[in-house]
């Protein structure tokens, strides 16, 4: 016996459509809930990781000094950047310190270290400074790079010159690398965008 199906009425279509929408919304709610739970878990994990290692901390793999757009030396270690102003005490007639004001400014310095290379550019720059040559003071850039070679921070140095060049000790036949340390002094040190 063949059963005939009655044609679907407008009311049936509306009910089926409503049921389909409800099922779709329930399914979306389940998927959305899973997605929300996953996102919250990931966010908590990121928050925990960022608490351990700040996301704004800078890590560098290499440092360089550039003069006139030419890298004259690359370094493996930054020992420090120093910019300092002495403090002047303003005292009353009774000897009580009333204020502390900026005093004498010491020239900024950058100290870098590297394995000694056959390049003579750094030595020539230092030799020019030793003789007092006016050309020994140069505007330069100090740049730090990450492991991909992307600059992570940069300083402009005005009238810079190497005040100290130190070659580390080394024993004959040793397998260590001969290290070279340089201190660069400048009139002005300004951090700029990488």
C-alpha positions as CSV (number, residue, x, y, z in Angstrom):
1,X,0.0,0.0,0.0
2,X,1.4,3.4,-1.0
3,X,1.3,6.0,1.6
4,X,0.8,9.5,0.2
5,X,2.4,12.3,2.0
6,X,0.4,15.4,2.5
7,X,1.8,18.6,1.0
8,X,3.7,20.8,3.5
9,X,1.6,23.7,4.7
10,X,2.9,27.2,5.5
11,X,2.6,26.4,9.2
12,X,4.7,23.2,8.8
13,X,7.4,25.2,7.0
14,X,7.5,27.8,9.7
15,X,7.8,25.2,12.4
16,X,10.5,23.2,10.6
17,X,12.3,26.4,9.9
18,X,12.1,27.4,13.6
19,X,13.3,24.0,14.6
20,X,16.2,24.1,12.1
21,X,17.2,27.6,13.4
22,X,17.0,26.4,17.0
23,X,19.2,23.4,16.2
24,X,21.6,25.6,14.3
25,X,21.8,28.1,17.2
26,X,22.2,25.3,19.7
27,X,25.0,23.8,17.6
28,X,26.6,27.2,17.2
29,X,26.3,27.7,21.0
30,X,28.1,24.5,21.6
31,X,30.8,25.3,19.0
32,X,31.0,28.8,20.3
33,X,31.3,27.6,23.9
34,X,34.1,25.3,22.9
35,X,35.8,28.1,21.0
36,X,35.3,30.4,24.0
37,X,36.7,27.9,26.4
38,X,39.6,27.3,24.1
39,X,40.3,31.0,23.7
40,X,40.1,31.6,27.5
41,X,42.5,28.7,28.1
42,X,44.9,30.0,25.5
43,X,44.6,33.5,27.0
44,X,45.4,32.2,30.5
45,X,48.4,30.3,29.1
46,X,49.6,33.4,27.3
47,X,49.1,35.4,30.5
48,X,51.1,32.9,32.5
49,X,53.8,32.8,30.0
50,X,54.0,36.6,29.8
51,X,54.2,36.7,33.6
52,X,57.3,34.6,33.3
53,X,58.9,36.4,30.4
54,X,57.6,40.0,29.7
55,X,56.5,40.4,26.1
56,X,58.2,43.8,25.8
57,X,61.6,42.6,27.0
58,X,64.3,42.9,24.3
59,X,66.6,40.1,23.3
60,X,69.4,40.7,20.9
61,X,71.7,38.3,19.1
62,X,74.2,40.7,17.5
63,X,75.2,44.4,17.8
64,X,76.8,46.7,15.3
65,X,78.4,50.2,14.9
66,X,77.6,51.9,11.7
67,X,79.3,55.1,10.4
68,X,78.0,56.8,7.2
69,X,75.8,53.8,6.5
70,X,78.7,51.3,6.6
71,X,78.9,48.7,9.4
72,X,82.5,49.0,10.7
73,X,82.3,46.5,13.5
74,X,79.9,43.8,14.7
75,X,79.8,42.6,18.4
76,X,78.6,39.6,20.3
77,X,78.2,41.3,23.6
78,X,76.9,44.7,25.0
79,X,78.6,45.3,28.3
80,X,76.7,48.5,29.0
81,X,75.3,51.8,28.0
82,X,75.9,54.7,30.4
83,X,74.4,58.1,30.4
84,X,74.8,60.0,33.7
85,X,74.2,63.3,35.4
86,X,75.7,64.2,38.7
87,X,73.4,65.4,41.5
88,X,73.8,68.9,42.9
89,X,72.5,69.6,46.4
90,X,71.1,73.0,47.0
91,X,71.4,73.8,50.8
92,X,69.9,76.3,53.0
93,X,72.1,78.6,55.2
94,X,71.7,76.1,58.0
95,X,73.1,73.2,55.9
96,X,69.8,71.5,55.3
97,X,69.4,70.1,51.8
98,X,66.5,71.8,50.2
99,X,66.6,70.5,46.6
100,X,68.5,68.1,44.4
101,X,69.1,69.4,40.9
102,X,70.9,68.1,37.8
103,X,74.5,68.9,37.9
104,X,77.5,68.1,35.7
105,X,76.8,65.7,32.8
106,X,79.2,63.0,32.1
107,X,79.7,61.9,28.4
108,X,77.6,58.9,27.5
109,X,79.5,55.7,26.8
110,X,78.8,52.3,25.2
111,X,81.0,49.3,26.0
112,X,81.0,46.4,23.5
113,X,82.9,43.1,23.3
114,X,83.6,40.8,20.4
115,X,86.0,38.1,19.2
116,X,88.9,39.9,17.5
117,X,88.8,39.8,13.8
118,X,91.2,40.7,11.0
119,X,89.3,43.9,10.3
120,X,91.3,47.1,11.0
121,X,88.5,49.7,10.9
122,X,88.0,49.8,14.6
123,X,91.7,50.0,15.3
124,X,92.1,52.8,12.7
125,X,89.3,54.8,14.3
126,X,90.9,54.4,17.7
127,X,94.4,55.4,16.3
128,X,92.9,58.5,14.8
129,X,91.4,59.4,18.2
130,X,94.8,58.8,19.9
131,X,96.4,61.4,17.6
132,X,93.7,63.9,18.2
133,X,92.6,64.0,14.5
134,X,89.5,66.1,14.1
135,X,88.1,63.4,11.8
136,X,88.1,60.8,14.6
137,X,84.8,62.2,16.0
138,X,82.1,60.7,14.0
139,X,78.3,60.5,14.0
140,X,77.4,56.8,14.3
141,X,74.6,54.4,14.9
142,X,74.6,51.6,17.4
143,X,72.1,48.9,16.4
144,X,71.0,45.6,18.1
145,X,69.6,42.8,16.0
146,X,67.5,39.8,16.9
147,X,68.2,36.2,15.7
148,X,66.4,36.9,12.4
149,X,68.5,40.0,11.6
150,X,65.7,42.5,12.4
151,X,66.8,45.6,14.3
152,X,65.3,45.6,17.8
153,X,66.7,48.9,19.1
154,X,68.9,51.7,17.8
155,X,70.9,54.6,19.2
156,X,72.3,57.6,17.4
157,X,75.7,58.8,18.7
158,X,76.9,62.3,18.0
159,X,80.6,63.1,17.8
160,X,81.6,59.5,18.9
161,X,85.1,58.2,19.2
162,X,86.6,55.0,20.8
163,X,88.2,56.1,24.1
164,X,89.4,52.6,25.0
165,X,90.4,49.6,23.0
166,X,91.4,46.5,25.0
167,X,92.6,43.2,23.7
168,X,92.1,40.3,26.2
169,X,94.8,37.9,27.2
170,X,95.4,34.6,25.4
171,X,97.9,31.7,25.9
172,X,99.8,30.3,23.0
173,X,98.1,27.1,21.7
174,X,94.9,27.9,23.5
175,X,91.6,27.1,21.8
176,X,89.8,30.2,23.2
177,X,88.9,33.2,21.1
178,X,90.9,36.4,21.5
179,X,88.5,39.0,22.8
180,X,88.4,42.7,22.0
181,X,86.6,45.3,24.1
182,X,85.9,48.8,23.0
183,X,84.4,51.8,24.9
184,X,82.9,54.4,22.7
185,X,82.3,57.9,24.1
186,X,80.0,60.5,22.5
187,X,78.7,64.0,23.1
188,X,75.1,62.9,22.8
189,X,73.3,59.5,22.8
190,X,69.7,59.3,21.6
191,X,67.5,56.2,21.4
192,X,65.4,56.2,18.2
193,X,63.0,53.7,16.6
194,X,64.7,50.6,15.2
